[in-house]
């Protein structure tokens, strides 16, 4: 059986809109870590070792990083992450600076898993992991609604099994 030709278009489906909320929550958690680190540095490092301009620069960087991580990055990630399952393959398009397009033929699928991290559970999301024997390893379709992820995983596992049965 030959490998299907790569689609010439972007994958059709976006992630769940709840992914935006998840990424905002991750950004808030990251911002809190930054606040703790900056506070510890400003408290523990004497001003003679870290002059005032550097202290202000550290605070400004932390505020800017938190602002971008919470208000801009989630929306950009949502717009650029795409996925699709066709009759022949599952493919993803990820990344906002470096774009990664991955195609996994159904015939190459070995295992399909659904995982739900703590924050994903809070937002009703799950990740479908498609494991192949290739050097690329596992391809992940991130942050789908949990019921959609389960249906996609069940469908992919069933179709991969049918392809294996046809090959024997």
PyMOL commands that set and color helices and strands:
alter all, ss='L'
color gray80, all
select helices_A, chain A and resi 18-44+52-71+73-80+106-108+118-122+146-167
alter helices_A, ss='H'
color red, helices_A
select strands_A, chain A and resi 13-14+82-85+89-94+100-105+109-115+125-132+138-145
alter strands_A, ss='S'
color yellow, strands_A
deselect
rebuild
show_as cartoon
